[in-house]
Amino acid sequence: MDRGFLKAGHLPTLFAAFLYFDISFMVWVLLGPLGISIAQDLHLNPAQKGFMVATPVLAGAFLRVVLGALVDRFGARAVGIGAQIVVILGLVTTWLIAPHSYEYMFVLALVLGLAGASFAVALPLASSWYPPKYQGTALGIAGAGNSGTAVAALFAPGLAVLYGWLNVIGLAAIPLVIVLVIFIALAKDSPKRPPARPLSAWLPLLRQADCWWFMFFYSVTFGGFVGLAASLTIYFNDQYGLPPAMAGLCTALIVFAGSFVRPVGGVIADRVGGVRALVVFYAVAAIVFAIVAAGLPSIWLAMPVFILGMLALGMGNGAVFQLVPQHFSHAIGIMTGLVGMSGGVGGFYLASSLGAARQLTGSYGAGFLLFSLLAVAALLGILYCQRRWRVTSSVEEQVGEIGEVAGTRKASVYLAVPFATLA
């Protein structure tokens, strides 16, 4: 790693942001790995399963906007501590009440959604410590905390078989408490943190086309990542007949691949440019999920294809957030909330559409095909934005040159006047 990066920011805070993000994401997608056990207990059909595992993703999407606004006003550290305490209390309360109804799953989804909103805490906390040239690397490291989704897929299905899905909900509070203590000890808000902005500051951003483009770009990369993380355990169980623990293991391997390449995506974007990186990542994702939609006859063929798709999505996450601070450095907290929200919305769409496709057509193919087409749309979108940014940059340079010439002429006049008087 670049020595300049090691000296540029605050490593304890970067580590705390990663750990906070990681454990929060583990909890956020918990209903996905537990989905097989919950569906058997509550007798759910494929559409209900898809909607159930997608709801925490959607709740997290909108709660990210709330936390993003709070981070701008009170700082990421204080907001992170408060949110984590609420999540812990919610999990423990659910375990004590011991509900066994489909309706209560949506109450639990709000609690899990707040854990997913940790994105709006961890990334501004890390970003505010680092200069622009290290933004991709710093945000990639902090954002690698999305590996928590793999931890949930790895352990939750097996634990649910042994102890019941409700006890897994209670057990999840234990690592949250441990990480909260570490976060309190290590995390610090940057002294260069931007000043608080009123809620009215959000409206001008929403009037800018770039804001909506970045929201769309992230809805594909991160939406695809988290939607698959929440759905693949159920998909592998249903599509290939894998038992819950094995389906969770396969999901964990795929999600780990996508999680830990997020910093790689940020580094690549730092070196070759975020636009060039995203063009490649979207192209790979589009091809991969078109292949999945066509159907793969065995898990042994499906695994490498899904891993390749997750690598593209994971690196795409890092590349998108390498671009965001370059265009919205004055409002990174608000943009983190908005872009993060759109990522959650994308995840909700993918997870719910896969369940709906299975219910309506008897196959998941239509859901994957539509997602492949979204990746194509994102590819065309980033190329369009690149062209527009070049035109804008060229105009700004020309205006600057005209201003310099005008300033020179004006200065010449000012200097000529006193000399003419003396003559």
N, C-alpha and C positions, 0 to 999 in steps of 0.2 A: 504494500500500500504506500502511496505517496507520503513522504515524511512531512511535506507541507500540510497535508490534510490532517495528520496527527496533531500538529501544532495549531491548526487554524481555529478549532472550536473547543468544545468541552466534552471529552470522551465519557465521563461518568453519566452525564445527561443523555448522551446518545445511546449508551447501553441501557439506561433506565427506560428511555422511550421505546427501544426495541423490545425489552422484556414486558413492559406494560401492554404494548401492542400485541405481542405474541399470546400472552395469557388471556387477554380480552377476546381475541379472535377465536381462541379455543372454545370459549364459552358461547360466542356469538352463533356459531354454526352447530351447536351441540344437538339440536333437534334432527339434523341430517343423519349423523352416525347412529343416533338412537331411533331413527324413523322406523326401522324394521320392527323393533320391539314394541314401540308405541302403536304402530299400525295393527299389529297382532292383538294387542290389548284392547284397542278401541275399535277394531274392525273397520279400518279405513280403506277406501278404494284408491286407485292410483292418483286421481285428481285431488282427492283430499290430502293424500300424502304429499304431493307436490306443493299444494298451497300451504300446508302446515310448515314444511321446511323452508319455504320461501318467505313466510311472513316475518320472521326475525330479521331477515336481510332487508326487507322493505322498512321495517321499524327503525333499524339502524341507519338507513339512508336518510330519513327525515330528522332523526335525532342528531345526526352529524351537523346539520345546519344549526340546530339549537346550541350544541356544544361549541361549534365554530364561533358563533356570536359571543358566547360566554368566555371563550379563550381570548378573544380580542379585548374583552373588557377586564377580565380578572386574572388572566395569565393561565398558561397551560397546566402548570403544576397544581394550582389550587383546584381547577376544574377536574383534572384527572383524579385527584384524591377523592373529591366529592362523588364523582360518578362511580368510582370503584366501590365505595362504601354502599351506595344504593344497590348496585348489582349483587354484592355479597348478601345484603339483607334480603333481597328478592329471592335469591336461590335458597337460602335457609328457610324462609317463610314457605316457599313452595314445597320443600321437603317435609316440613312439619305439618302442613295442611294435607298433604298426600292426595291431591286431586286425581281423579281418573275419568276425565271427560274431555271430549274434543274441543268444547268451548273454552275450557280453561287454558288450553294450549296457546290461545291468542293473548291471554293475560301474561303468560310466561314469555311469549314472544316479545312483549314490550321490554321486559327485564333484559332478555338476551340482546334485544336491539340496542339498548343503552351500552352494552359491552361492545357491540359493533361500532358504535359512534366514537370509540377510542381513537379511531383514525384522525379525527379532528383535533385530538389532543397531542398524540405522539408526533405527528409530522410537523406542526408548527413549533413544538418544543425543540425538536432537533434542528429544523431549518433556520430558526432565528439565531443560532450560534455560528453559522457558516457563511462565508462569502459566496457570491454567485458561481464562481468557477468550481466550487465543491458541492453545489446543491444536489446534483444528480447522485453523487456518491453518498452524501449524508442521508438524503431522503431514501435512497435505495437500502441502506443499512437499517434505518429505522423501520422502513416499510417491509423489510424481510420478516417482521413480526407476524405477517400473515401466515407464516409457517404453523402458527397455532391451530389453524384449521386442520393441518395434517395430524397434529397431536390428538385432536378430538377424534379423527377418523381412525387412528391407530388403536386407541385404548377404549373409547366409549362403547363400541358394539360388543366387545368381549366382556367388559364389566357389566353391561346390561344383561347379558345372558347369565352371568354368575350371581348378580345381586339385585337385578331389576333396574329398569330405566330410571325410576324415581330416586333410588339411592345414588345413582350416578349424578343426578342434578345436585344432591346435597354434597357429594364428595367434591364437586367442582369448586365449591367455595373455599376449600383448603388451599390450593395453590394461589387463588386470588388474594387471600389474606397475606401469604408469604411475599408475593410480588408487591403488594401495597406497601409493606414495611420497607422493602428495598427501594421502591420508588420514592418514598418520603425521604429516605436517607441520601439518595444520590441525585435526584432531579433538581435542577435549578432553572429558573427563567433567565433568559439572556438579558443583560443590561441594555442591549441594543434592540430589544423587542419593540415593534412599532406601537405607537400610542393607540389607545382604544378608539374605535370608530363607532359612530351611532348607527342604529339599524337603517337609517335613511341612506347610508353609504352603500347598502346592498343594491338599491334600485339602479344607480348608474351602471353597475357592473352587468346587471341583467339586460341592459339595453345594448351591450356590446356583443357583436357577433362572435368574437373570440371566446367569450365566456361560455356560450352555448356549444361551440365546437369542442372546447376542452371537456365539457360535461359529456358530450356524446362520445368522444374518444375514450374517456375513462369508463363509460358505461359498457363499452365493448371489452376492453382489456380486463379491468377489475371485475366487471359484471360477469364475464365469462369465468374468471378464476373462482370467485366466491360461489357463483351458481353451480359450478361443477363440484366444488368442495362440499356443498350442501346436498347434492343430488346423487353423486356417483355410488355411494354405498348402497342406496336403494336400487339404482340402475343395475349395478353388477349382480345384486341378489336376484332381481327380476329377470334380467336379460340372459344371464349365464348360470343362474341357479347356485351362486356361491353362498355358503353359510355366512351369517353376519360378521363373524370375526375375520374371515378371509376377505370378504367384500370390503371391510374397513381397512385391512392391510393394503389391498390394492389401491384403494382411494388415497391412503396416506402416502404411498410411494409416489403417486402422481402429483399430489398436492405439494409434497416436499420439493419435488423438482421445480414446480412453479414458484414456490416461496423463496428459495434461496438464490434464484437467479435474478430477483428484482434488483439487488445492488449491481449485478452485472449489466442489466439493462440501463441503469443510471450511468455507469462508467462508460459504456459504449456510446450512449447519447452525448456524454460530455466530450468524447473524442471525435465522433463522426457527425454529430448533430442529431437532435431529437427527431427531426423530420425524416431523415434518411433511415434511422433506426426503426421508426414506426412503420415505414413503408414495407420493410422486410417482415416485421413481426405480424402485421395485419395480413400480408399475403400468405404467410405460413399458416396462420390461424384459419383463414378462409379455406385453404386446401384441405387441412386436417379435418375440419368438422364437416366438410362435404363428403369426405371419405367415410367418416363415422355415420353420417346420415344414410349413406348407401348400404351400410350394414357390414359388420365384421363377424365372421362365424364363430370365433373363439376368443376367450379372454387373452390368450397368448398373442394374438394379432392385435387385439384392442389396446393392450397395455402400452406398447411402444408408440402407437399412434396418439393416444391420449397424453402420454408424457411429452411428445413433441409439441402438441397443441398447448399444453400447460407451460412449457418453456417459452413459447412465443408470447403467451398472455402475461406471464410473470415478468419477462423482460420489458414487455410493453408498458406495464404499470410503472416501472422505473423511468422509462423514456418519457411518458406523458408528464410526470412530475419533474422531469428535468426542464421541460418547456414552460410549465406554469409560472415559476418564479421569474423567468425572463420577461414575461409579458404582463405580469401582475405583481411585481415586487412590492408595490405600495399597498396591496390588500391581500397578502398571502393567507392570512387567517380566514377571511371570508371566502376566498377562492378555494381553500382547502375544504371548507364545509360544503360549498356548492358542488365542487367536482367529486368529492367523496360521496355526497348524497347521490349523485347520478350513477356512481359505481354500484351503490347498493340497489338502486332502481333496476339497473341492468341485471344484477344478480337475481333479484326477485322475478324479473321477466323470464330469465332462462330456466330457473328452477320450477316455476309454476307452469311454463309452457311445455316443459318436458313431461310433467305429470298430466297436463291436459291432452297433449298429443297421444300419450299412451292410453288414456281413457277413451278418447274419441276414435282413434284409428287402430288401436291395438299395437302400435309401434312408436318408438321414440324418434324415428327418422325425421318426421316433419319438424320437430322442435330443433334438432341439430341443423337441419338444412336452413331454417330461418336465421339461426345464429350465424351460419357461414355467410349468408347474404349480408348480415349486419357488418361483418368484418370487411367484406368487399366495399360496402358503403363508407366505412371508416377510412379505408385505404384511399378511395377517391376523395374523401373529405380532406385528408391531411395534405394531399397533393394540391388541392384547390387552395388551401390555406397558405401553403408554401409560396405559391405564385402570388397570392394577394399580399403576403408579408414582404416579398421582394419588391413589388410595385410601391408599397407604402414606404419601405426603406429608401428606395431610389428617390422618391419625391422629397422625403425629409432631407436627404443629402443635398439635393438640388436647392432646396430652400435655404439650407445652411450656407451653401456656397454663395448664393445670391446675397444673403445677409452679410457675409464676410466682405464681398466686393463693395456692397453699399456702405458698409462701415468704413472701409478703406477710403472710398471717395469722400465720405463725409468728414473723415479725419483730415484729409488733404485740404478741404475747404477751410476747416477750422484753423489749420496751421498757416494757410495762405493769407488769411485776413490780417493777422497782426504784422506779418512781414510786409504786406502791401502798405499798411499804415505807416510803418517805420520808413519805408522808401519814400 
